[in-house]
Amino acid sequence: QVQLVESGGGSVQAGGSLRLSCAASGSTFSIKDMGWYRQAPGKQRELVALINPGGTTNYADSVKGRFTISREDAKNTVYLQMSSLKPEDTAVYYCKQFGRLDYWGQGIQVTVSS
């Protein structure tokens, strides 16, 4: 059974930084595409960033240049470094593992105040 556990969320003022972590267990992490998504109140869940096993990344336009996704296969962990945070980044952030079956973490709150 795959489990994804996010950590590192919290509250920060605009312009600040946070680093989210997602620890995976129960899968061959190193060969999986991983992603971060977010869902703000009243809005649909949206893609934030993706990383493949080779380290190739993709970002939503709204976070390009501010967020960085990375992975540490030895620790079965994917990270999302968020900088220059804006109030509109406020959302619940979810980690996702892609595969024949997709798995989601439980989500973690990020709140950015102006």
GULO-27364 format. One record per residue (C-alpha): residue in three letters; residue number from 0; x, y, z; chain. Coordinates in steps of 0.02 Angstrom, whole numbers, plus 32768, in hexadecimal, padded with zeros to 4 digits. Layout:
BEGIN
NODE  resn  resi     X     Y     Z  chain
NODE   ALA   NUM     X     Y     Z      A
...
# end
This chain:
BEGIN
NODE  resn  resi     X     Y     Z  chain
NODE   GLN     0  8000  8000  8000      A
NODE   VAL     1  8048  80A7  7FCB      A
NODE   GLN     2  8046  8132  804B      A
NODE   LEU     3  8074  81E7  802C      A
NODE   VAL     4  808B  825A  80C2      A
NODE   GLU     5  80A0  8315  80AB      A
NODE   SER     6  80F4  8387  8128      A
NODE   GLY     7  8138  8438  8134      A
NODE   GLY     8  809C  849F  811B      A
NODE   GLY     9  8066  8530  8187      A
NODE   SER    10  8048  85EA  8188      A
NODE   VAL    11  80BE  866B  8141      A
NODE   GLN    12  80B8  8722  810E      A
NODE   ALA    13  80BC  8756  8058      A
NODE   GLY    14  816C  8750  8014      A
NODE   GLY    15  819D  86C2  8087      A
NODE   SER    16  81D1  8610  8063      A
NODE   LEU    17  819D  8560  8092      A
NODE   ARG    18  81DB  84B4  8062      A
NODE   LEU    19  8160  8426  8052      A
NODE   SER    20  8197  8371  805D      A
NODE   CYS    21  813C  82D4  8025      A
NODE   ALA    22  817D  822E  8065      A
NODE   ALA    23  8146  8194  8005      A
NODE   SER    24  8140  80E1  803F      A
NODE   GLY    25  8107  803E  7FF2      A
NODE   SER    26  813D  805E  7F40      A
NODE   THR    27  81D4  8063  7ECD      A
NODE   PHE    28  81E1  811E  7EE3      A
NODE   SER    29  8279  8139  7E75      A
NODE   ILE    30  821D  8107  7DD5      A
NODE   LYS    31  8181  816E  7DF5      A
NODE   ASP    32  814D  8217  7DB6      A
NODE   MET    33  811F  8286  7E49      A
NODE   GLY    34  80BA  8324  7E53      A
NODE   TRP    35  807B  83AD  7EC6      A
NODE   TYR    36  7FC9  83EF  7EB3      A
NODE   ARG    37  7F67  846F  7F16      A
NODE   GLN    38  7EB2  8498  7F37      A
NODE   ALA    39  7E76  8541  7F75      A
NODE   PRO    40  7DCB  8556  7FC6      A
NODE   GLY    41  7D42  8553  7F43      A
NODE   LYS    42  7DBB  8528  7EB7      A
NODE   GLN    43  7DEB  848B  7E5A      A
NODE   ARG    44  7E8A  842E  7E83      A
NODE   GLU    45  7F16  8469  7E10      A
NODE   LEU    46  7FC1  842B  7DDF      A
NODE   VAL    47  8053  848A  7E2C      A
NODE   ALA    48  80EE  8428  7DF8      A
NODE   LEU    49  8126  8380  7DB3      A
NODE   ILE    50  81CA  8320  7DB7      A
NODE   ASN    51  81F5  8280  7D5C      A
NODE   PRO    52  8275  81FC  7D8F      A
NODE   GLY    53  82FA  8250  7D24      A
NODE   GLY    54  82DF  82F5  7D7E      A
NODE   THR    55  8285  8350  7CF2      A
NODE   THR    56  820C  83CF  7D3C      A
NODE   ASN    57  8171  842D  7D06      A
NODE   TYR    58  8119  84BD  7D5E      A
NODE   ALA    59  8076  8519  7D57      A
NODE   ASP    60  808F  85C6  7D0F      A
NODE   SER    61  8054  8614  7DB1      A
NODE   VAL    62  80E7  85CC  7E14      A
NODE   LYS    63  8174  85CD  7D94      A
NODE   GLY    64  820E  8621  7DD9      A
NODE   ARG    65  81CD  8618  7E8C      A
NODE   PHE    66  81B5  855E  7EB0      A
NODE   THR    67  8230  84D0  7E98      A
NODE   ILE    68  8204  8417  7E9A      A
NODE   SER    69  828D  8399  7EC0      A
NODE   ARG    70  829E  82E5  7EF5      A
NODE   GLU    71  8312  827F  7F61      A
NODE   ASP    72  82FC  81CB  7F2D      A
NODE   ALA    73  8369  8187  7FB9      A
NODE   LYS    74  82E8  81CC  8033      A
NODE   ASN    75  824D  81A9  7FC7      A
NODE   THR    76  8224  8261  7FD9      A
NODE   VAL    77  81ED  82EC  7F65      A
NODE   TYR    78  81FA  83A3  7F97      A
NODE   LEU    79  81A9  8445  7F66      A
NODE   GLN    80  8210  84E0  7F91      A
NODE   MET    81  819D  8576  7F8D      A
NODE   SER    82  81E4  8626  7F8D      A
NODE   SER    83  819D  86D5  7F74      A
NODE   LEU    84  80F7  8692  7FB1      A
NODE   LYS    85  8059  86F3  7F88      A
NODE   PRO    86  7FAE  86F1  7FDD      A
NODE   GLU    87  7F6A  869B  7F41      A
NODE   ASP    88  7FDC  8606  7F67      A
NODE   THR    89  7F6E  85E1  7FFE      A
NODE   ALA    90  7F28  8531  7FE7      A
NODE   VAL    91  7F2F  847E  801F      A
NODE   TYR    92  7FC5  8430  7FC8      A
NODE   TYR    93  7FC2  8379  7F94      A
NODE   CYS    94  804B  8303  7F5F      A
NODE   LYS    95  8024  8286  7ED4      A
NODE   GLN    96  807C  81EB  7E97      A
NODE   PHE    97  8056  81B9  7DE4      A
NODE   GLY    98  804F  8106  7DA7      A
NODE   ARG    99  7FDA  807C  7D72      A
NODE   LEU   100  7F7C  80BA  7E0B      A
NODE   ASP   101  7F8D  816D  7E46      A
NODE   TYR   102  7FA2  8192  7EFF      A
NODE   TRP   103  7F85  8232  7F60      A
NODE   GLY   104  7FC2  8273  8005      A
NODE   GLN   105  7F49  82B3  8087      A
NODE   GLY   106  7F6F  8369  8062      A
NODE   ILE   107  7FC0  83F3  80C7      A
NODE   GLN   108  7F89  84A6  80E3      A
NODE   VAL   109  7FF0  853A  80A7      A
NODE   THR   110  7FB2  85E6  80D8      A
NODE   VAL   111  8003  8685  8099      A
NODE   SER   112  7FCD  8728  80E9      A
NODE   SER   113  7FE0  87D4  809D      A
# end
